[in-house]
Amino acid sequence: MGDREKSESRIEFSPLVNGVDYLLSAVEHLEGGPSARNLKYAVLHLQAGVEVLLKSRLIINDWKLVFGRPGKATLESFRKGDFYSCSAEEALSRLSDIGVEIPKDAREEITYLSRQRNRLQHFGLTDTAAAVEARTANVLNFLLDFIRNHLQPVLLDTEADHLATQMNLVRSRLHRIQSLVTTRMQALAQQLSRAPWQTLHCPQCGQWALVVDTQESTCLFCHAQHDRQELPLDYVAIILEQGYRAFRKGEPYADRCPQCDDESLVHGVLVAADPDRPMRFCFSCAEAFDNIDDCTRCGLPFITVDDEGGLCGGCWDELTSRD
């Protein structure tokens, strides 16, 4: 082997890495108003991605399950990748056998996508762009939930870290896929309706899908999880478009909440229940307030009471005690 061959980097993609790479490529091809060529590669790469990710979950349970004929599986063939693997439909059936249930509508969409991919690759495709985009959006919608619910919880740390990094890239692009946004937000409508006063724009994907909780807040659209301590700053910097620069020198980005006493009260927050009226929102209490004002004497926010005349309780008590 020559020096040049020795120095060349090896191309190594594990099934999981390969599947997520296909997923990221599909998302990139769906961004904006995709051309016919971009839609073609979105279909090809999404179908490849979903098949590989389904099989990645099978491998975690038992590597033999990805063989077309598991009874003939050998470890040597598996390590070399020298075998015929099961189809996407077979993978779905085997996942069900090991307790990973895939919803019926998702199974139908994946099966349709596989057929669409075969027609596209071998015979061409004559579907409308809207139909192709809608189908890919449905499968991508399924994959987001599948990765979170069935892959991330069972991965080793190294693979989990890689998946988290790649999914951050995927999430940052999701809002650019209009068909996915429409499909996924419709699917989430009932779930989001349960907490309209705690639902905000997500700093990660920008959708009305971040449900704020007193412990850890999760975006139902992109599955980004936000730490309670970091979320107020991210909201102010990204959603309120104030940037991070102003706060790097320790300038306050949130007030002290008069209810919980944490410095997590942000002014100008929009909530899904009343999306046109900026409110004060405490990210520690997970609560929107329309009865908080700034004290005319000390300037601190306080929960208003009719007879206090614009003063917080402390200032009111101090002034009345002098009389």
Contacts in CASP RR format, 6 or more apart in sequence:
PFRMAT RR
TARGET T0000
AUTHOR 0000-0000-0000
METHOD contacts of the structure
MODEL  1
MGDREKSESRIEFSPLVNGVDYLLSAVEHLEGGPSARNLKYAVLHLQAGV
EVLLKSRLIINDWKLVFGRPGKATLESFRKGDFYSCSAEEALSRLSDIGV
EIPKDAREEITYLSRQRNRLQHFGLTDTAAAVEARTANVLNFLLDFIRNH
LQPVLLDTEADHLATQMNLVRSRLHRIQSLVTTRMQALAQQLSRAPWQTL
HCPQCGQWALVVDTQESTCLFCHAQHDRQELPLDYVAIILEQGYRAFRKG
EPYADRCPQCDDESLVHGVLVAADPDRPMRFCFSCAEAFDNIDDCTRCGL
PFITVDDEGGLCGGCWDELTSRD
13 21 0 8 1.000
14 159 0 8 1.000
15 52 0 8 1.000
15 55 0 8 1.000
15 56 0 8 1.000
15 59 0 8 1.000
16 52 0 8 1.000
16 53 0 8 1.000
16 56 0 8 1.000
16 151 0 8 1.000
16 155 0 8 1.000
16 159 0 8 1.000
16 162 0 8 1.000
16 163 0 8 1.000
17 162 0 8 1.000
18 49 0 8 1.000
18 52 0 8 1.000
19 48 0 8 1.000
19 49 0 8 1.000
19 52 0 8 1.000
19 53 0 8 1.000
19 56 0 8 1.000
20 49 0 8 1.000
20 53 0 8 1.000
20 162 0 8 1.000
20 163 0 8 1.000
20 166 0 8 1.000
20 167 0 8 1.000
20 170 0 8 1.000
21 166 0 8 1.000
22 45 0 8 1.000
22 46 0 8 1.000
22 48 0 8 1.000
22 49 0 8 1.000
22 52 0 8 1.000
23 45 0 8 1.000
23 46 0 8 1.000
23 49 0 8 1.000
23 50 0 8 1.000
23 53 0 8 1.000
23 140 0 8 1.000
23 143 0 8 1.000
23 166 0 8 1.000
23 170 0 8 1.000
24 166 0 8 1.000
24 169 0 8 1.000
24 170 0 8 1.000
25 41 0 8 1.000
25 45 0 8 1.000
26 41 0 8 1.000
26 42 0 8 1.000
26 45 0 8 1.000
26 46 0 8 1.000
26 49 0 8 1.000
26 136 0 8 1.000
26 140 0 8 1.000
27 140 0 8 1.000
27 170 0 8 1.000
27 173 0 8 1.000
27 174 0 8 1.000
27 177 0 8 1.000
28 173 0 8 1.000
29 38 0 8 1.000
29 39 0 8 1.000
29 41 0 8 1.000
29 42 0 8 1.000
29 45 0 8 1.000
30 38 0 8 1.000
30 39 0 8 1.000
30 42 0 8 1.000
30 133 0 8 1.000
30 136 0 8 1.000
30 137 0 8 1.000
30 140 0 8 1.000
30 176 0 8 1.000
30 177 0 8 1.000
30 179 0 8 1.000
30 180 0 8 1.000
31 173 0 8 1.000
31 176 0 8 1.000
31 177 0 8 1.000
32 176 0 8 1.000
32 177 0 8 1.000
32 178 0 8 1.000
33 178 0 8 1.000
34 42 0 8 1.000
34 129 0 8 1.000
34 133 0 8 1.000
36 129 0 8 1.000
39 129 0 8 1.000
39 132 0 8 1.000
39 133 0 8 1.000
39 136 0 8 1.000
40 120 0 8 1.000
40 125 0 8 1.000
42 132 0 8 1.000
42 136 0 8 1.000
43 113 0 8 1.000
43 116 0 8 1.000
43 117 0 8 1.000
43 120 0 8 1.000
43 125 0 8 1.000
43 132 0 8 1.000
43 135 0 8 1.000
43 136 0 8 1.000
44 117 0 8 1.000
44 120 0 8 1.000
44 121 0 8 1.000
46 113 0 8 1.000
46 136 0 8 1.000
46 139 0 8 1.000
46 140 0 8 1.000
47 88 0 8 1.000
47 113 0 8 1.000
47 114 0 8 1.000
47 116 0 8 1.000
47 117 0 8 1.000
47 139 0 8 1.000
48 117 0 8 1.000
49 143 0 8 1.000
50 88 0 8 1.000
50 110 0 8 1.000
50 113 0 8 1.000
50 139 0 8 1.000
50 142 0 8 1.000
50 143 0 8 1.000
51 87 0 8 1.000
51 88 0 8 1.000
51 91 0 8 1.000
51 114 0 8 1.000
53 143 0 8 1.000
53 146 0 8 1.000
53 147 0 8 1.000
53 151 0 8 1.000
54 88 0 8 1.000
54 91 0 8 1.000
54 92 0 8 1.000
54 95 0 8 1.000
54 110 0 8 1.000
54 146 0 8 1.000
55 66 0 8 1.000
55 85 0 8 1.000
55 86 0 8 1.000
55 91 0 8 1.000
56 151 0 8 1.000
57 95 0 8 1.000
57 100 0 8 1.000
57 146 0 8 1.000
57 150 0 8 1.000
57 151 0 8 1.000
57 154 0 8 1.000
58 65 0 8 1.000
58 66 0 8 1.000
58 86 0 8 1.000
58 91 0 8 1.000
58 94 0 8 1.000
58 95 0 8 1.000
58 98 0 8 1.000
59 65 0 8 1.000
59 66 0 8 1.000
60 151 0 8 1.000
60 154 0 8 1.000
60 155 0 8 1.000
61 98 0 8 1.000
62 98 0 8 1.000
63 73 0 8 1.000
63 75 0 8 1.000
63 78 0 8 1.000
64 70 0 8 1.000
64 71 0 8 1.000
64 73 0 8 1.000
64 78 0 8 1.000
65 86 0 8 1.000
65 94 0 8 1.000
65 98 0 8 1.000
66 78 0 8 1.000
66 85 0 8 1.000
66 86 0 8 1.000
66 91 0 8 1.000
67 73 0 8 1.000
67 77 0 8 1.000
67 78 0 8 1.000
67 83 0 8 1.000
67 84 0 8 1.000
67 85 0 8 1.000
67 86 0 8 1.000
68 83 0 8 1.000
68 84 0 8 1.000
68 85 0 8 1.000
68 86 0 8 1.000
68 90 0 8 1.000
69 84 0 8 1.000
73 83 0 8 1.000
77 83 0 8 1.000
86 94 0 8 1.000
87 114 0 8 1.000
88 110 0 8 1.000
88 111 0 8 1.000
88 114 0 8 1.000
89 110 0 8 1.000
89 111 0 8 1.000
89 114 0 8 1.000
92 102 0 8 1.000
92 107 0 8 1.000
92 110 0 8 1.000
92 111 0 8 1.000
95 101 0 8 1.000
95 102 0 8 1.000
96 102 0 8 1.000
100 150 0 8 1.000
102 110 0 8 1.000
102 142 0 8 1.000
102 146 0 8 1.000
103 142 0 8 1.000
106 138 0 8 1.000
106 139 0 8 1.000
106 142 0 8 1.000
106 146 0 8 1.000
109 135 0 8 1.000
109 138 0 8 1.000
109 139 0 8 1.000
109 142 0 8 1.000
110 139 0 8 1.000
110 142 0 8 1.000
112 135 0 8 1.000
113 135 0 8 1.000
113 136 0 8 1.000
113 139 0 8 1.000
116 125 0 8 1.000
116 127 0 8 1.000
116 132 0 8 1.000
116 135 0 8 1.000
119 125 0 8 1.000
125 132 0 8 1.000
130 179 0 8 1.000
133 179 0 8 1.000
134 179 0 8 1.000
134 183 0 8 1.000
136 179 0 8 1.000
137 177 0 8 1.000
137 179 0 8 1.000
137 180 0 8 1.000
137 182 0 8 1.000
137 183 0 8 1.000
137 184 0 8 1.000
138 183 0 8 1.000
140 177 0 8 1.000
140 180 0 8 1.000
141 180 0 8 1.000
141 183 0 8 1.000
141 184 0 8 1.000
141 187 0 8 1.000
144 184 0 8 1.000
144 222 0 8 1.000
144 223 0 8 1.000
145 223 0 8 1.000
147 163 0 8 1.000
147 167 0 8 1.000
148 223 0 8 1.000
151 163 0 8 1.000
152 160 0 8 1.000
152 163 0 8 1.000
152 164 0 8 1.000
155 163 0 8 1.000
167 223 0 8 1.000
168 204 0 8 1.000
168 224 0 8 1.000
171 204 0 8 1.000
171 205 0 8 1.000
171 222 0 8 1.000
171 223 0 8 1.000
171 224 0 8 1.000
172 204 0 8 1.000
172 205 0 8 1.000
174 180 0 8 1.000
174 181 0 8 1.000
174 205 0 8 1.000
174 207 0 8 1.000
174 221 0 8 1.000
174 222 0 8 1.000
175 181 0 8 1.000
175 205 0 8 1.000
175 206 0 8 1.000
175 207 0 8 1.000
181 207 0 8 1.000
181 221 0 8 1.000
184 221 0 8 1.000
185 207 0 8 1.000
185 208 0 8 1.000
185 209 0 8 1.000
185 221 0 8 1.000
188 209 0 8 1.000
188 220 0 8 1.000
188 221 0 8 1.000
191 220 0 8 1.000
192 199 0 8 1.000
192 208 0 8 1.000
192 209 0 8 1.000
192 211 0 8 1.000
192 220 0 8 1.000
192 272 0 8 1.000
195 211 0 8 1.000
196 271 0 8 1.000
196 272 0 8 1.000
196 273 0 8 1.000
197 271 0 8 1.000
197 272 0 8 1.000
197 273 0 8 1.000
197 287 0 8 1.000
197 288 0 8 1.000
198 211 0 8 1.000
198 212 0 8 1.000
198 213 0 8 1.000
198 271 0 8 1.000
198 286 0 8 1.000
198 287 0 8 1.000
198 288 0 8 1.000
199 208 0 8 1.000
199 209 0 8 1.000
199 210 0 8 1.000
199 211 0 8 1.000
199 212 0 8 1.000
199 271 0 8 1.000
199 272 0 8 1.000
199 273 0 8 1.000
200 208 0 8 1.000
200 210 0 8 1.000
200 212 0 8 1.000
200 235 0 8 1.000
200 239 0 8 1.000
200 269 0 8 1.000
200 270 0 8 1.000
200 271 0 8 1.000
200 272 0 8 1.000
200 281 0 8 1.000
201 207 0 8 1.000
201 208 0 8 1.000
201 210 0 8 1.000
201 235 0 8 1.000
201 239 0 8 1.000
201 270 0 8 1.000
202 209 0 8 1.000
202 210 0 8 1.000
202 219 0 8 1.000
202 221 0 8 1.000
202 222 0 8 1.000
202 224 0 8 1.000
203 210 0 8 1.000
203 226 0 8 1.000
203 231 0 8 1.000
203 234 0 8 1.000
203 235 0 8 1.000
203 237 0 8 1.000
203 238 0 8 1.000
203 239 0 8 1.000
204 219 0 8 1.000
204 222 0 8 1.000
204 224 0 8 1.000
204 226 0 8 1.000
205 219 0 8 1.000
205 221 0 8 1.000
205 222 0 8 1.000
205 224 0 8 1.000
206 239 0 8 1.000
207 219 0 8 1.000
207 221 0 8 1.000
207 222 0 8 1.000
208 272 0 8 1.000
208 275 0 8 1.000
209 219 0 8 1.000
209 220 0 8 1.000
209 221 0 8 1.000
209 222 0 8 1.000
210 217 0 8 1.000
210 218 0 8 1.000
210 219 0 8 1.000
210 220 0 8 1.000
210 224 0 8 1.000
210 226 0 8 1.000
211 217 0 8 1.000
211 218 0 8 1.000
211 219 0 8 1.000
211 220 0 8 1.000
212 231 0 8 1.000
212 281 0 8 1.000
212 283 0 8 1.000
212 286 0 8 1.000
213 286 0 8 1.000
214 228 0 8 1.000
214 284 0 8 1.000
214 285 0 8 1.000
214 286 0 8 1.000
215 228 0 8 1.000
216 225 0 8 1.000
216 226 0 8 1.000
216 227 0 8 1.000
216 228 0 8 1.000
217 225 0 8 1.000
217 226 0 8 1.000
217 228 0 8 1.000
217 231 0 8 1.000
217 283 0 8 1.000
217 286 0 8 1.000
218 224 0 8 1.000
218 225 0 8 1.000
218 226 0 8 1.000
219 225 0 8 1.000
219 226 0 8 1.000
226 234 0 8 1.000
228 264 0 8 1.000
228 283 0 8 1.000
228 284 0 8 1.000
231 283 0 8 1.000
232 253 0 8 1.000
232 254 0 8 1.000
232 264 0 8 1.000
232 266 0 8 1.000
232 283 0 8 1.000
233 244 0 8 1.000
233 247 0 8 1.000
233 253 0 8 1.000
233 254 0 8 1.000
235 266 0 8 1.000
235 269 0 8 1.000
235 283 0 8 1.000
236 242 0 8 1.000
236 243 0 8 1.000
236 247 0 8 1.000
236 253 0 8 1.000
236 254 0 8 1.000
236 266 0 8 1.000
237 243 0 8 1.000
237 244 0 8 1.000
237 247 0 8 1.000
237 253 0 8 1.000
240 266 0 8 1.000
240 268 0 8 1.000
242 253 0 8 1.000
246 253 0 8 1.000
247 253 0 8 1.000
252 263 0 8 1.000
253 266 0 8 1.000
254 263 0 8 1.000
254 264 0 8 1.000
254 265 0 8 1.000
254 266 0 8 1.000
254 283 0 8 1.000
255 263 0 8 1.000
255 265 0 8 1.000
255 266 0 8 1.000
255 267 0 8 1.000
255 280 0 8 1.000
255 300 0 8 1.000
255 301 0 8 1.000
256 262 0 8 1.000
256 263 0 8 1.000
256 265 0 8 1.000
256 300 0 8 1.000
256 301 0 8 1.000
257 263 0 8 1.000
257 264 0 8 1.000
257 265 0 8 1.000
257 282 0 8 1.000
257 284 0 8 1.000
257 285 0 8 1.000
257 301 0 8 1.000
258 265 0 8 1.000
258 292 0 8 1.000
258 300 0 8 1.000
258 301 0 8 1.000
258 302 0 8 1.000
258 303 0 8 1.000
258 312 0 8 1.000
259 282 0 8 1.000
259 285 0 8 1.000
259 287 0 8 1.000
259 289 0 8 1.000
259 303 0 8 1.000
260 282 0 8 1.000
260 284 0 8 1.000
260 285 0 8 1.000
262 282 0 8 1.000
262 284 0 8 1.000
262 285 0 8 1.000
264 282 0 8 1.000
264 283 0 8 1.000
264 284 0 8 1.000
264 285 0 8 1.000
265 280 0 8 1.000
265 281 0 8 1.000
265 282 0 8 1.000
265 283 0 8 1.000
265 289 0 8 1.000
265 292 0 8 1.000
265 301 0 8 1.000
266 280 0 8 1.000
266 281 0 8 1.000
266 282 0 8 1.000
266 283 0 8 1.000
267 278 0 8 1.000
267 280 0 8 1.000
268 278 0 8 1.000
268 279 0 8 1.000
268 280 0 8 1.000
268 281 0 8 1.000
269 278 0 8 1.000
269 279 0 8 1.000
269 280 0 8 1.000
269 281 0 8 1.000
269 288 0 8 1.000
270 276 0 8 1.000
270 277 0 8 1.000
270 278 0 8 1.000
270 279 0 8 1.000
271 279 0 8 1.000
271 281 0 8 1.000
271 288 0 8 1.000
273 288 0 8 1.000
274 288 0 8 1.000
277 290 0 8 1.000
279 288 0 8 1.000
279 289 0 8 1.000
279 290 0 8 1.000
280 288 0 8 1.000
280 289 0 8 1.000
280 290 0 8 1.000
280 292 0 8 1.000
280 301 0 8 1.000
281 287 0 8 1.000
281 288 0 8 1.000
281 289 0 8 1.000
282 289 0 8 1.000
289 303 0 8 1.000
291 303 0 8 1.000
291 304 0 8 1.000
292 301 0 8 1.000
292 302 0 8 1.000
292 303 0 8 1.000
292 304 0 8 1.000
293 301 0 8 1.000
293 302 0 8 1.000
293 304 0 8 1.000
293 310 0 8 1.000
294 300 0 8 1.000
294 301 0 8 1.000
294 302 0 8 1.000
295 301 0 8 1.000
295 302 0 8 1.000
295 310 0 8 1.000
295 311 0 8 1.000
295 312 0 8 1.000
295 315 0 8 1.000
296 309 0 8 1.000
296 310 0 8 1.000
296 311 0 8 1.000
297 311 0 8 1.000
297 312 0 8 1.000
297 315 0 8 1.000
297 319 0 8 1.000
298 312 0 8 1.000
298 315 0 8 1.000
299 312 0 8 1.000
300 312 0 8 1.000
301 312 0 8 1.000
302 311 0 8 1.000
302 312 0 8 1.000
302 313 0 8 1.000
304 310 0 8 1.000
305 313 0 8 1.000
308 316 0 8 1.000
309 316 0 8 1.000
311 319 0 8 1.000
END
